[in-house]
């Protein structure tokens, strides 16, 4: 893991904080957001997240979790495009949480969107859907622990939608999720990424 990557997964990145604007195309809408140094995909929407938007339809509504939210693009897209959704966004990076909440306020969805660090999320909350571009580069063991912490919070009949690089183990992750009791299908494959859908068994 490079020094720069390490910052994304740190609670308090050590690089100086500098904000950078981002224009995101999400489900036919254009969002003006702010990213920042020490947060994943500074100044851009990464390819995996772009694939996720292009290959999916927004959720129908309900309680949605954006897992590993970064500056908030996935959860904010849900909040803006789905008026019936209530979004919880979670990230270990305090700088990401700050930016995500600032973006929610700027977009006028702060009443239905809240970003927080994992320990600040209601421990018994459940979610109808989990959407994520998960932090694969934290390593397989840490990733498995992360997913086994949050996927069990899916409500009965709930689903998780994730985008994962094929070269970063998307297919083995799909098999592993099934073995853990979350049958997983591939919704799409594009630009070297898989969009996976996991259901609660």
N, C-alpha and C positions, 0 to 999 in steps of 0.2 A: 504494500500500500504506500503510495507516494505521500510526501509531506502534505501536499495540497489536498489529496483525498482524505487524509487523516483529519483535516479540519472539518470536513462535512459531518463527520461522525463524532465530533467533540461537543461536549455540552457548551463550552465557551471557547470558540476558535481564537487562536492567538494572532491571526493576521489582522492588520488594521481594517476597520469597518468602512467600506465605501459602497454606497448604494449605486445601482445601475438599472436603468429602465429596461423593460421587456415588453414586447408586443406578442401576445399569444393568440393563435387561431384555434378556437375550441368549439366544435359542434356548430359551425356556421356563425359563431360570434367572434368578435375581436375584443380581447381584454387588454387593458393597459395596466401593467403590473410593475412592481419594483423588486429587483433581486439585490443581492449584496455579496461582497467578498466573504469567503469562509462559508458560503452556503452553496449547495449543489447547483450546477448549471447557472452560474452567475452570468447575467446579461443575455440569456438565451433560453429557449425551450429545447431541452435535449431531444435527440432523435427518438428514443424510446417513448417518451411522453407524447410526442407528435404522432407516432404510430398508434398509440393508445386512443387518442382522440379520433384519428381518421378511420379506425377499424371498428369502432363501437358506437352505440347510441347511448345517450345519457340515461342514468337510472330513472325509474318511474317516480321516485320520491322516497319518503321515509327517512330513517336515520342512517346516515352515511359516514363512514370513517375513512379519512385519507391518511394512510399509514406511511410514515416517512415523508412528510408533506413538503419539505424544503420551503421555498418562499410561498407555496400555497396553490400552485397553478391547478392541480387536479381538483382539489376540494372546492376551490373558488369557482372553477368552471361548473361544477355541479350546483353550487349555490346560486349562481347567476342564471343558469339555463333551466333549472328545475325549482320553481318557486315553492313546491311542496316538500323540498328536502331540508333537513336540518343536518349540518355538517360538523363533525368533530375532526380536527386535524391534529396529528401528533408527530413530534420530532424530538430527538434528544438534543438537537442543536438550538440553543436558546435564541441565537440570532435569527434562525429560520422562523421560529415561533413569533418573534417580534415582527418580522417582515410580513408573515402571513396575516397576522391580525391587522397590521397597518393596511395591507392590500384589501382586506375585507371591509374595513371602514371606508376606504376610498371608493370601493365599488357599491357601497350601500347595502351590504349583506351581513353586517356585523351582528344583526339580531338573530341570524340563523347559522352563523359560522363562528367557531371558536377554535383557535389553535392553542396547544398546550404541550408541555413536556409529559412523558408517560406517567410520571408520579402525580401529576395534577389532574389526571383523567379519572372520573368516577369509576371505581374498580368493578362495579357490578353492572355498568352500562352494557347494553347489547345493541347490535347494529343490523339493519336490514341488508346493507351492502358494505363491503370494504373495497376501496379502490386504491391501487398502489403501483408505483414504480419502485419496487423494493430495493434496499441498499445491498445488492448482491456482493459488492466488494468488501463488505465487513467480514466475509468468510462464511463457509458453509455452516459451521456449528452455530455461530452467532445468528445467522439468518434463520436457521431452523428454530432456534430458541425464540426469536422475534415472532415468527409466524405461528408457533404453537402457543404464544402468549395471547395473540390477538384473534386468530381464526376461530377459536372456541367461543368468542364473544358474538359470533354471528347468531342472529335469531333463527329459530326453526324456519327452514325454507329460504334462508338467506344465502347470499353468494359473495365471493370475492373475485374481483377482476384485477389481474396483474399483468404488467408487461415486463418481459425478461429477455435479455439477449440470448440468442441461440448459442453463441460461443461462450456465454457465461453460465451454461448449464440449464437452460430452460427445460429441455426434455427430461433430464434426470430429476429436476425439481418437480415436474408434472407427475412423474412416477412416485416420487417420495410423498407428495401431497395425498395421492390416492391411498398409499399405504398407511397414512396417518388418519384416514377416515374422512378425507375431503376429496371425493371423486372430482377429477380435474380434466377438462376438455380444452382443446385448442380452438379459440374463436377465430384467430387470424394469424398469418405469418407474413411479415413484410420488413424489408430493409435489415434483415438479420435479427429481427425480434419476433418473439412469440407473444400473442395476447392469450392469456390463460384465464379460464373461468373455473373456480372451485366452488363446490356446493357442500353444505353440511349434510352428512349422511344421516 
